[in-house]
């Protein structure tokens, strides 16, 4: 795959898990979900499991500290993934014991998505419901006695408790041994249309893992089902909603592998287990190959439940060098990546790979040699893109891009609100005057050229 991965799977023996919901014996897949018209609610994809590459919950698997998940907006509005824990009244409440563990797994799921996006030169993170510190929240729900014996009664109980929002994908850790993993039950119904109107962009959907399979990899697997992976017709799809190119978190022998190949194939033999879409041709690619299946069918990388870019709006753009960390570093890494360089993981850590990518970017843009991000680099990075004429009363994303670049170039805060008002016009005039440009308050070809050159 050409990129070093940090996803580790804890080695552990996997105990036998009870038969899956609906009577399918352990190790065999139940019938695939039906595909219906818009608005249909279908049965979930059933994962009897356990799959050997899924490390179960053990004390060792809970030892690592959780990495930071992405912060997005107020933590509640918009389309988000929400984490729940459910038990029946007679069961002990273990949320206090496991809350931090569930949050750690959330970060590992997010990390897998981030790395999968970076493999195709993009950026994706999961938009969780999170608190003010950007930590995913975990909400406990007590469901009626017997509800956790069946997916439909569980989902109904959650909906009755208010977890029925169309802008939510729910991840549920359930105190049950009735299933290993189940994902779906929402409006997607096998919709393979490529556009924003695809039903997988709506909810509610439920990704649930039973106690015998608690862990980050099963969680990722079931969540991906709710986001629309793997659909029939994909190059390596099984007939039961999975894939057959091994090392992929969505792939295992579910009894539906076509013949040929008849068995799992190690298409990505040097990659670690539980990666997101081996070769990025079945369900996830930020830049699908022209003419490929993903270019004309549903692509999970286009899900509206994912974040497509890190925070780029700052009141100031600080100088950055090796050793720096934080959101501004993540923004710089992302922008350098989008400019065609390879900064390594877009993770907010200014390491040797980031420095090397900045050096290459400076050279490519004709900026002074160096490996730091200074005012000139920030200005060029933030101004990159199209060059439409902007003036008083212009609005939109291009105005936001201009306001970011002016904030960096002038070394003072220009309100980043996407509205070309008097303050923005004043900043444009100040910039034009200080750079020897015609001072007219209108951002045309010459002003854009100066900004994109890092002046």
C-alpha positions in Angstrom: 0.0 0.0 0.0 3.0 2.3 0.2 2.3 3.7 3.6 3.3 2.6 7.1 0.3 1.7 9.2 0.0 2.0 13.0 -3.1 -0.2 13.5 -2.2 -3.0 15.8 -4.3 -6.0 16.5 -3.9 -7.5 20.0 -3.2 -11.2 19.8 -5.7 -13.2 21.8 -7.6 -16.4 21.6 -11.2 -16.0 20.5 -13.9 -17.9 22.3 -16.8 -19.4 20.5 -19.7 -17.0 20.2 -23.3 -18.1 20.3 -25.3 -18.6 17.0 -26.2 -15.4 15.2 -29.7 -13.8 15.4 -32.1 -15.7 13.1 -30.7 -19.1 13.6 -27.6 -19.0 11.4 -25.0 -21.2 13.1 -21.8 -19.6 14.2 -19.3 -19.2 11.3 -22.0 -19.1 8.7 -23.7 -16.1 7.2 -27.4 -15.5 7.2 -29.3 -14.3 4.2 -28.2 -11.0 2.8 -30.3 -7.9 3.4 -33.0 -7.2 0.9 -32.7 -4.3 -1.5 -35.8 -2.2 -1.6 -37.2 1.1 -2.9 -36.4 4.5 -1.3 -37.4 4.6 2.3 -37.3 0.8 2.9 -36.0 -0.4 6.2 -34.4 -3.8 5.8 -32.8 -6.4 8.0 -29.2 -5.7 9.0 -26.1 -7.5 7.6 -25.5 -10.3 10.1 -22.0 -11.2 11.2 -22.1 -14.5 13.2 -18.4 -14.4 13.9 -16.1 -14.1 15.4 -13.7 -13.4 12.6 -10.2 -14.5 13.7 -8.6 -11.2 12.8 -11.0 -9.4 15.2 -9.2 -9.2 18.5 -11.8 -9.5 21.3 -12.0 -7.3 24.3 -9.3 -8.1 26.9 -7.6 -6.1 29.6 -4.5 -5.8 27.3 -6.6 -4.4 24.5 -7.8 -1.7 26.8 -4.4 -0.6 27.9 -3.5 1.9 25.2 -4.4 5.5 25.6 -7.0 6.9 23.2 -5.8 9.2 20.4 -7.7 12.4 19.8 -10.8 12.1 17.6 -11.8 15.0 15.3 -13.5 18.0 16.7 -16.4 19.3 14.6 -18.7 22.2 15.4 -20.8 22.0 18.5 -20.5 18.3 18.8 -24.2 17.6 18.4 -25.7 19.3 15.3 -25.7 17.7 11.9 -25.1 14.2 10.7 -23.1 12.3 13.3 -22.1 8.9 14.7 -23.4 8.4 18.3 -22.2 5.8 20.7 -24.6 4.0 23.0 -24.4 1.3 25.6 -27.5 -0.7 26.3 -28.5 -3.2 29.0 -31.7 -4.7 30.4 -32.9 -3.7 33.9 -31.8 -6.9 35.5 -28.2 -6.6 34.1 -25.3 -4.9 35.9 -24.5 -1.5 34.6 -20.9 -1.6 33.3 -20.8 1.7 31.5 -18.6 3.2 34.2 -16.1 0.4 33.7 -16.1 0.6 29.9 -16.8 4.2 29.0 -13.1 5.1 28.5 -12.6 1.8 26.6 -15.5 2.6 24.2 -14.0 6.0 23.7 -10.6 4.4 22.9 -12.2 2.2 20.4 -13.9 5.2 18.8 -10.5 6.8 18.3 -9.1 3.6 16.7 -12.1 3.4 14.4 -11.5 7.1 13.5 -7.8 6.3 13.0 -8.6 3.5 10.5 -10.8 5.8 8.5 -8.1 8.5 8.5 -5.4 6.1 7.3 -7.7 4.7 4.6 -8.3 8.2 3.3 -4.6 9.0 3.3 -3.9 6.0 1.2 -5.8 7.7 -1.6 -4.4 11.2 -0.9 -7.5 12.5 1.0 -8.7 13.3 4.5 -11.7 11.7 6.2 -12.6 11.5 9.9 -15.7 10.3 11.7 -18.0 13.1 12.9 -18.9 11.8 16.3 -21.4 13.2 18.8 -18.8 14.7 21.2 -18.4 16.8 24.3 -16.8 20.2 24.6 -13.3 18.5 24.8 -14.0 16.7 21.5 -14.3 13.3 23.3 -17.0 11.1 21.9 -19.9 10.8 24.3 -21.2 7.4 25.4 -24.8 7.3 26.5 -26.3 4.5 28.6 -29.8 3.2 27.7 -31.9 0.7 29.7 -34.1 -1.2 27.4 -37.0 -3.5 28.4 -36.3 -7.0 29.5 -35.9 -9.3 26.5 -35.2 -6.5 24.1 -31.5 -7.5 23.6 -32.5 -10.9 22.3 -33.3 -9.6 18.9 -32.0 -6.8 16.6 -35.4 -5.5 15.7 -36.7 -5.3 19.3 -33.4 -3.7 20.3 -33.7 -1.1 17.6 -37.3 -0.4 18.4 -36.5 0.0 22.1 -33.8 2.5 21.2 -36.1 4.4 18.9 -38.8 4.5 21.6 -36.1 6.0 23.9 -35.5 8.8 21.4 -32.6 7.4 19.4 -34.4 7.6 16.1 -32.8 10.6 14.5 -32.4 10.6 10.7 -29.1 12.4 11.1 -27.6 9.7 13.2 -25.7 6.4 12.8 -25.9 4.7 16.2 -23.0 2.5 17.4 -24.3 0.3 20.2 -22.4 -1.8 22.7 -25.0 -4.3 23.8 -25.0 -6.5 26.9 -26.0 -9.5 25.0 -24.5 -12.7 23.6 -27.4 -13.0 21.0 -25.1 -11.7 18.3 -21.5 -11.0 17.4 -22.2 -8.0 15.1 -25.1 -6.6 13.2 -25.1 -3.5 11.0 -28.0 -1.8 9.2 -31.7 -1.7 9.7 -31.9 1.8 8.2 -33.0 3.4 5.0 -30.0 2.5 2.9 -31.4 -0.8 1.5 -28.5 -1.5 -0.8 -28.7 1.9 -2.6 -25.7 2.1 -4.9 -26.3 5.5 -6.4 -23.1 7.7 -6.3 -24.7 11.0 -5.4 -25.6 12.9 -2.3 -29.1 11.7 -2.5 -28.0 8.2 -1.7 -30.1 6.8 1.2 -27.0 5.8 3.2 -26.6 9.5 3.8 -29.6 9.2 6.1 -30.5 7.4 9.3 -31.3 6.1 11.7 -29.1 3.1 11.3 -27.7 0.8 14.0 -24.3 -0.8 14.2 -24.3 -3.1 17.2 -21.7 -5.4 18.8 -22.4 -8.1 21.4 -20.2 -8.7 24.4 -18.4 -11.7 22.8 -17.1 -9.5 20.0 -16.6 -6.1 21.8 -13.6 -4.4 20.2 -12.6 -1.6 17.8 -12.4 -3.8 14.6 -15.9 -5.3 14.9 -17.2 -1.8 15.7 -15.6 -0.4 12.5 -16.9 -3.3 10.5 -20.5 -2.8 11.6 -20.4 1.0 11.3 -19.1 0.6 7.7 -22.2 -1.6 7.0 -24.4 1.3 8.1 -22.4 3.7 5.8 -22.9 1.5 2.8 -20.0 -1.0 2.5 -19.9 -3.5 0.7 -22.7 -3.3 -1.9 -23.6 -6.0 -4.5 -21.8 -5.5 -7.7 -18.5 -4.2 -6.1 -15.5 -5.9 -7.7 -14.8 -8.2 -4.7 -18.2 -8.5 -3.1 -19.6 -11.6 -1.7 -23.3 -12.4 -1.9 -23.7 -11.7 1.8 -22.5 -8.1 2.1 -18.8 -8.6 2.6 -15.7 -9.0 0.4 -13.1 -11.6 -0.4 -9.8 -9.7 -0.7 -8.3 -10.5 2.7 -6.6 -8.0 5.1 -9.7 -5.8 4.7 -11.8 -5.2 7.8 -15.0 -5.9 5.7 -13.7 -9.2 4.2 -14.0 -12.7 5.4 -15.4 -16.0 4.3 -19.1 -15.5 5.0 -20.3 -18.4 2.8 -21.0 -16.2 -0.2 -17.7 -16.0 -2.0 -18.2 -16.5 -5.7 -16.3 -19.1 -7.6 -13.9 -18.0 -8.9 -12.1 -17.2 -6.7 -13.9 -19.6 -4.3 -11.9 -18.5 -1.3 -10.3 -15.5 0.3 -7.5 -13.9 -1.8 -4.6 -12.0 -0.3 -4.8 -9.0 -2.6 -2.8 -6.8 -0.2 -0.4 -9.3 1.4 2.0 -6.7 2.9 -0.8 -4.6 4.5 -1.9 -5.2 8.1 -5.3 -6.7 9.0 -8.4 -4.6 9.4 -7.5 -1.9 6.9 -10.2 0.0 5.2 -10.8 -1.2 1.6 -7.8 -3.2 0.4 -6.8 -1.5 -2.9 -9.6 1.0 -2.5 -11.8 -0.4 -5.2 -14.9 -1.9 -3.4 -16.3 0.7 -1.0 -13.9 3.5 0.0 -11.6 5.8 -1.9 -11.2 9.6 -1.7 -10.0 9.6 -5.4 -11.5 6.6 -7.2 -10.0 5.8 -10.6 -11.8 7.1 -13.5 -14.1 4.4 -15.0 -13.9 2.3 -11.9 -16.9 0.8 -10.0 -16.5 3.3 -7.2 -16.4 6.2 -9.6 -20.0 5.4 -10.7 -21.5 3.8 -7.6 -21.8 4.5 -3.9 -18.5 5.4 -2.2 -18.4 5.5 1.6 -15.7 8.2 1.4 -18.5 10.5 0.2 -20.7 9.8 3.3 -22.1 12.9 4.9 -21.3 11.4 8.3 -17.6 11.8 7.7 -15.5 15.0 8.0 -13.8 15.8 4.7 -11.3 18.4 5.9 -9.7 19.5 9.2 -10.3 22.8 10.8 -8.8 25.5 8.6 -10.2 28.7 10.2 -7.9 30.3 12.7 -7.6 33.8 14.1 -3.8 33.6 13.5 -1.6 31.1 11.6 1.5 30.5 13.7 5.0 29.6 12.5 5.5 25.9 12.6 8.6 23.7 12.8 9.6 20.2 13.7 8.2 19.3 17.1 5.1 21.4 16.9 1.7 19.8 17.5 -1.9 20.7 17.4 -4.8 21.7 15.1 -2.7 24.2 13.1 -0.2 21.5 12.3 -3.0 19.2 11.1 -4.3 22.0 8.9 -0.8 22.6 7.4 -0.3 18.9 6.8 -3.7 18.6 5.1 -3.0 21.6 2.8 0.5 20.4 1.9 -1.1 17.0 1.1 -3.7 18.6 -1.1 -0.9 20.4 -2.9 0.5 17.0 -4.0 3.2 16.5 -1.3 3.5 13.6 1.2 3.6 14.9 4.8 2.9 11.5 6.3 -0.1 11.1 8.6 -2.3 14.2 8.8 -2.2 13.9 12.5 -1.2 17.2 14.0 2.4 16.2 14.6 5.1 18.1 12.8 7.7 15.3 12.3 10.4 14.6 9.7 7.9 13.6 7.0 6.0 16.8 7.4 9.3 18.8 7.3 10.3 17.0 4.1 7.0 17.7 2.5 7.2 21.4 3.3 10.7 21.5 1.9 9.4 20.0 -1.4 6.4 22.3 -1.4 8.6 25.4 -1.0 10.7 24.2 -3.9 7.7 23.5 -6.1 6.2 26.9 -5.4 9.4 28.9 -5.8 9.5 29.9 -2.1 12.7 30.4 -0.1 14.3 27.1 0.9 13.4 25.7 4.3 11.4 23.1 6.2 9.2 25.3 8.3 5.7 26.8 7.7 6.1 30.6 7.9 3.8 33.4 6.8 4.7 33.0 3.1 4.0 29.3 3.2 0.7 29.7 5.0 -0.4 32.4 2.6 0.3 30.3 -0.5 -1.3 27.2 1.0 -4.4 28.9 2.1 -4.9 30.8 -1.2 -4.5 27.8 -3.4 -7.3 27.0 -5.7 -9.5 28.8 -8.3 -9.2 32.6 -8.9 -12.7 34.0 -9.2 -13.1 37.8 -9.0 -14.3 38.7 -5.6 -15.6 42.1 -4.3 -18.0 43.7 -1.9 -21.1 41.5 -1.3 -19.5 38.4 -2.7 -20.2 35.3 -0.5 -19.3 31.7 -0.2 -16.3 29.3 0.2 -14.0 31.3 -2.0 -14.5 34.3 0.2 -13.6 32.2 3.2 -10.5 31.0 1.4 -9.5 34.6 0.7 -10.1 35.6 4.3 -7.9 32.8 5.6 -5.1 33.8 3.2 -5.4 37.5 4.2 -5.2 36.6 7.9 -2.0 34.8 7.2 -0.5 37.4 4.9 -1.3 40.5 7.0 -0.6 38.9 10.3 -3.9 40.1 11.8 -7.3 38.6 12.2 -9.7 38.9 9.3 -13.1 37.6 10.2 -13.5 34.2 8.3 -17.3 34.2 7.7 -17.6 33.9 3.9 -19.0 37.4 3.6 -17.1 40.1 1.6 -18.0 43.0 3.8 -16.3 46.3 4.6 -13.7 44.7 6.9 -12.7 42.2 4.2 -12.5 45.0 1.7 -10.3 47.0 4.0 -8.0 44.0 4.4 -7.8 43.6 0.7 -6.9 47.2 0.2 -4.2 47.0 2.9 -2.8 43.9 1.3 -2.8 45.4 -2.2 -1.1 48.6 -0.9 1.6 46.7 1.0 2.4 44.5 -2.1 2.5 47.2 -4.7 -0.7 46.2 -6.4 -3.5 48.4 -7.7 -5.6 49.4 -4.7 -9.2 48.8 -5.7 -10.5 46.5 -3.0 -11.3 43.9 -5.7 -9.7 40.5 -5.7 -8.9 39.7 -9.3 -6.2 37.8 -11.1 -3.2 39.9 -9.9 -4.2 39.8 -6.2 -4.8 36.1 -6.3 -1.5 35.5 -8.0 0.3 37.5 -5.3 -1.4 35.5 -2.6 -0.8 32.2 -4.2 2.9 33.1 -4.6 3.0 33.6 -0.8 3.7 37.4 -1.0 
